[in-house]
Each structure stands twice: as structure tokens, then as C-alpha cells.
């Protein structure tokens, strides 16, 4: 039973742990429920940003409740906010998407990941003098770079480092430990404890209680608790128990084998004598002299007072019997047959194993 449960739990845990788990908070955006209601997690969800910046101003204007909660978790710089996330002091850090992607790509340990959708997208601009001669050239160059894909190439080259935070996710598969099989070992311990208790109860029962309960017909009730206890209260169960003991018990002493062979030999000799006596009796009954000397007369009624009595007494002769018990001459067991039994002895052989 323990082996089956242990194998089932091991297979289930192995299947669960072979599937790698993504260990990060997959926030859907600024409207994620963990940001709007941090108390739904235990402990509460912690996040912050840079104070007195554009991100804080936008959240203060549009998400005042969120802004009120994260004020106590704000960090003075972006680098401090990133380090707080890596140490576990913060669960998330909210800032400009381009800057966060650059920092995540440049992280040596590749432990940072940008999640969620962008919120309040704004562009970057370059300030030039009014009616500057470089304005038209700058606009043409920006349009040309965008059409040729040079802006995307430059972004990938400068803003994305060795790590790819938007694609590579940290997948972790922890090894199996004893805690994953605690239920199986708990089941084993309970089974061993229950077995010991039942063994002690049966020992007490067979030693002190059985002789008192054997006088009452309570075998059926105790069978629900233990088959051996129920059988021990009935005569049939005791007989079955003794029979099983005799069948499966074998004497290991060579004297037992010698005695058994001697007993079997005596039994075979007794059977041979019995068969010889049966053959002699059959031959005596089928003798022609007996058939010719007796011719039954069916016209006369049979005298039921004259019967043959065969005994192992020494006086077996027809003439030694009382007159009322003498054999009739016409009886099939006549005087000739009785005469043959004068020297016959009947022996009773009893063999005890």
C-alpha cells in the first residue's frame, strides 16, 4: 500500500516539477489588480518609482490611489530601484519603458524582466532654434532612418544587451525534496502505528479475553475487527486452525521420519491381511461343495428363529450353541460353513498417527 501511494505521489510531483515554472510577476499593465489592490496578496504587493518625476506626476494625476500606496516604496534613483527589485525589497519598479529595457538588457545576471503594456506613451524631441537651417535636414534624416529601419537597428544595438528581457524568461525547476513526499511517509507512519496497536490488542485478547468470550456466541461481531479473533471463538475455526497447523507443520527430527515409515509399513501389512481374509471368505463362499450340499426349497417358509451367529468367542461349534441358536441344516450358512470358522480369528488393528 505504501509503495503504491509513494509511487503515485512521486510520479505526480515529478511531472509537476519537470514543467518549468516562470518565476516572475506577470503584470498586465498599470491597471493590474495587484497594483490597484495590493492587499490581495500576502504579503501586500510592493512597488515604487522615482519621486518628483514624469512617471510619478502621471500616476498622481490619473491613479491617485495607486500613487498614495507606492509613495512609501519610492527610490531616489533608477539604479536604487533596480537594486531593490533584485534584492526582493520591491516586487516591481515602475519607470520609463525604454530606460527599463536598457537596464534589463545590460544586467549581468539577467535577473530583470520588463512586463506589462506601455502606459501614457510619449515621444522624445530635439530643441532647435526657430527657423533653424538644420530643421529640414534633421526631419529628412529621421524619415529616411525610419523607412530604412536604421532606427530599429540602432535601438537593438544600443538599448539591448546580452539579455533579451522581452523574450527570455527566467524558468526555474526546483529539485524534489523530502517535503514533497511527506504525505506518503505520514501514511507509512500511521500504518505502522495502527499495526502495532492491533498487534497489542490481539495479544491481550488471545491471552486474557479469549477464554471468557469463547463461552458466548460473539464470533460474528469480532470477525468485523479481526478474522483470527472471530475464528478463534468458534469450534469450526479452531478445527481449521489445528488442521492448517498439522498440514504445514513438519517434524525435522530423523526419528520422526523413521517412526512414520514404520507406521506406514504396519498399515500396509494390515491392509494386506484384510485383503487376504476377504479373499479366503470369498473362496469359501464360492466353494462347489457348499453349492451342491445346499438345495433351497422355496415351497417351505423360512424359519426365522434359526439364524447363524458368528462371534469371536472360542465356542463357535454348531453343537456348542444353545438349541434355540443352532443353525438350520438347509440354511446357506450351514454346519459345514460354521465348521470352517472354528479356527478363524478376527483382529482389530488400530493405528494412531
LINPE-V350014 format. One record per run of one state. SS is the DSSP state (A for helix, B for strand, O for the rest). FROM is the first residue (numbers start at 0). TO is the last residue. If there is no record, write none. Layout:
ss = [SS	SS]
from = [FROM	FROM]
to = [TO	TO]
This chain:
ss = [O	A	O	B	O	A	O	A	O	B	O	B	O	A	O	A	O	B	O	A	O	B	O	A	O	A	O	A	O	B	O	A	O	A	O	A	O	A	O	A	O	A	O	A	O	A	O]
from = [0	1	18	20	22	32	36	37	40	46	48	49	50	53	62	63	73	74	75	77	87	91	93	96	105	133	148	149	159	170	172	177	213	218	223	226	232	234	248	253	285	287	293	322	325	334	339]
to = [0	17	19	21	31	35	36	39	45	47	48	49	52	61	62	72	73	74	76	86	90	92	95	104	132	147	148	158	169	171	176	212	217	222	225	231	233	247	252	284	286	292	321	324	333	338	352]
